[in-house]
Amino acid sequence: MSPSIAVVTDSTAYLGEDETARWGIAVVRLEVVCDGRTFDDRTPFDAAALADARRVTTSRPAPQRFADAYGAVAARGVTGIVSIHLSGDMSGTVDSARIAAQDASVPVEVIDSRSIAMGLGFPVLAAVEAAQRGAGLAEVASAARRRADVTRTFFYVDTLEYLRRGGRIGAVANLFGSALAIKPLMHLGDGTITVVEKVRTASRAIARLKDLVIGAAAGEPVDVAVQHLMAPARAEALAQSLGARMPKLARMIVSEVGPVLGAHVGPGLLGVTVSPVLE
């Protein structure tokens, strides 16, 4: 029996196409524009294009894109939709979703995950799992919100240049003008990015990243996602190392982010999302 509640998200969750197809998750894609050239999150990351671009902007989907997605999902015969999106502090995407939800043919519960990448992806999967169990609209939405509330992401970047150029992350503003070798370790929680620690080498950054993740897991059952941009070997090695230190690891996902997030962090990104498994 098909679930009565459908789940919609946006492309910055970076869930694989196999995963979204398997669970019937509808995905509305964001875009990034480099000197007039448009990429969406299905496009392989073009480091040269982004590095050389004089102007880089990201574009939220228009409300009509969400209206179309809600219409297609409603046509399956569902009774409601839970629509979960990246942080409203980072993008107006969730606002577009709310506008479209007002005229949808079935009730739509729009949720701001207060995160991005698998900080968004794990709440989406929690909603899907609840829907598959036959939960109603309120319960599916609650499952997503509860998971978002306890999910944390730690990350570091190889260069501050992309953050500086994007101009959207005030938390690292005081690092500009520091030695170029600085590699800040950052935390994303409740929609806010904060600098946790400043280190000077990639190896030290990765070592501290592991410690932060292990501390956040606190020995409890967790799902973990290692996310990267053009750093697959380092991501796989990090995932294996974390797995060896986390005996209650429930699920490990390794994935690469796309151009929309990549435009703001640059190649070499390594991030880890820790999401406690809730009863």
SVG drawing of the C-alpha trace seen along z (x, -y; Angstrom):
<svg xmlns="http://www.w3.org/2000/svg" viewBox="-7 -41 57 43">
<polyline fill="none" stroke="black" stroke-width="0.4" points="0.0,0.0 1.4,-3.4 1.9,-6.0 -0.8,-8.7 1.8,-11.4 4.4,-12.5 7.7,-14.2 9.2,-17.0 12.7,-18.5 15.2,-20.6 18.4,-19.6 20.7,-20.9 19.9,-17.7 22.2,-16.0 20.3,-12.7 21.3,-10.3 18.9,-9.8 18.5,-6.1 17.4,-7.1 14.9,-9.7 13.5,-7.4 13.2,-4.5 11.1,-6.5 9.3,-8.7 10.8,-11.9 10.2,-14.9 13.2,-17.2 13.0,-20.8 16.4,-21.9 18.3,-25.1 20.7,-26.7 24.0,-28.7 24.9,-31.3 28.6,-32.0 29.0,-35.1 25.7,-34.3 26.3,-30.6 23.8,-28.5 24.4,-25.2 22.0,-23.2 22.8,-20.5 22.7,-17.8 25.7,-19.4 29.1,-18.0 31.0,-20.6 33.2,-22.8 35.9,-24.1 37.6,-26.2 34.4,-28.0 33.7,-28.9 37.3,-29.9 37.5,-32.2 34.1,-33.7 33.8,-37.4 30.2,-37.0 28.7,-34.0 25.1,-33.9 22.7,-31.2 19.1,-31.2 16.1,-30.0 13.4,-28.2 10.4,-30.3 7.1,-29.4 5.7,-28.0 8.4,-25.3 7.1,-24.2 3.5,-24.5 4.3,-22.2 6.0,-19.7 3.1,-19.7 0.6,-19.2 2.6,-16.2 2.8,-14.7 -0.9,-15.3 -1.8,-13.5 -0.5,-10.3 -3.5,-10.4 -1.8,-11.4 -3.7,-13.2 -0.9,-15.6 2.6,-16.7 5.6,-17.5 8.0,-19.8 11.4,-20.1 14.1,-22.6 17.4,-24.2 17.8,-26.9 15.9,-30.1 18.9,-31.9 20.9,-30.7 18.2,-30.9 14.7,-32.1 13.8,-28.6 11.6,-27.8 9.7,-31.1 8.9,-30.0 7.7,-26.7 5.4,-28.4 3.9,-30.6 3.2,-27.6 1.7,-25.7 -1.1,-28.2 -2.7,-27.1 -1.9,-23.4 -4.7,-21.0 -3.8,-19.0 -2.5,-20.2 1.2,-21.0 3.4,-21.3 6.5,-23.3 9.5,-22.8 12.7,-24.9 15.4,-22.3 17.7,-25.1 20.5,-23.2 21.8,-22.0 23.2,-18.9 22.6,-15.8 21.6,-18.2 18.6,-18.5 18.8,-15.0 18.4,-13.1 15.2,-15.0 13.9,-14.2 14.6,-10.5 13.0,-10.6 9.8,-12.0 9.9,-9.3 10.3,-6.5 7.3,-7.9 5.2,-8.1 6.1,-4.5 4.8,-3.4 1.4,-4.9 1.8,-8.1 -0.5,-11.1 0.6,-14.6 1.2,-15.9 3.2,-12.9 5.4,-12.9 6.1,-16.6 6.9,-16.0 9.4,-13.3 11.2,-15.7 11.3,-18.5 12.5,-16.2 15.3,-14.9 16.3,-18.4 16.4,-19.6 19.1,-17.1 21.2,-16.9 24.5,-18.7 27.1,-19.3 30.8,-20.0 32.9,-21.0 36.1,-22.6 37.1,-24.2 40.5,-24.2 40.3,-27.9 38.3,-30.9 38.1,-32.5 34.7,-31.0 33.2,-32.0 34.5,-35.5 33.3,-35.9 29.8,-34.5 29.4,-37.2 26.7,-35.2 28.6,-33.7 29.4,-36.4 30.8,-33.9 34.1,-33.8 34.4,-37.5 37.0,-38.0 39.2,-35.3 39.9,-37.2 43.2,-38.9 44.6,-36.0 47.3,-33.7 46.1,-32.0 46.9,-28.7 44.1,-29.0 41.5,-26.3 38.5,-27.0 36.5,-24.2 32.9,-25.2 29.6,-24.0 26.2,-24.4 23.3,-24.1 19.9,-25.8 20.6,-27.6 23.7,-29.3 27.3,-28.8 29.9,-29.3 33.7,-28.9 34.7,-26.1 38.4,-26.1 41.2,-27.4 43.9,-25.0 46.7,-25.4 46.9,-22.0 44.4,-19.7 45.6,-16.7 45.0,-18.6 41.6,-19.7 40.6,-16.2 41.8,-14.9 39.9,-17.5 36.8,-16.9 36.8,-13.3 37.0,-14.3 34.1,-16.7 32.0,-14.1 32.8,-11.4 32.0,-13.9 28.7,-14.8 27.7,-11.1 28.2,-10.7 28.3,-6.9 24.7,-6.7 23.1,-5.2 23.6,-7.7 23.4,-8.1 26.4,-9.8 27.1,-11.4 30.5,-12.4 30.1,-15.0 32.8,-16.4 33.6,-18.4 36.1,-16.9 37.8,-15.0 36.4,-11.4 39.5,-9.7 39.7,-11.8 35.9,-11.4 36.1,-7.6 39.1,-7.5 37.3,-9.7 34.2,-7.6 36.2,-4.4 38.0,-6.0 34.8,-7.2 33.1,-3.9 35.9,-2.2 35.4,-4.5 31.6,-4.4 30.3,-1.0 26.7,-2.2 26.8,-3.6 23.4,-2.9 24.1,-4.2 27.0,-5.8 26.5,-7.8 29.3,-9.3 28.2,-11.8 29.4,-14.7 27.7,-18.1 26.8,-19.9 27.5,-23.3 25.0,-25.3 26.7,-24.6 30.1,-24.2 29.9,-27.8 30.1,-28.9 32.7,-26.4 35.0,-25.4 36.8,-22.2 38.3,-20.3 35.3,-20.7 34.9,-17.9 31.8,-17.9 30.3,-15.4 26.7,-15.4 25.7,-13.5 22.1,-12.6 20.9,-10.7 18.6,-7.8 15.3,-8.6 12.8,-6.2"/>
</svg>
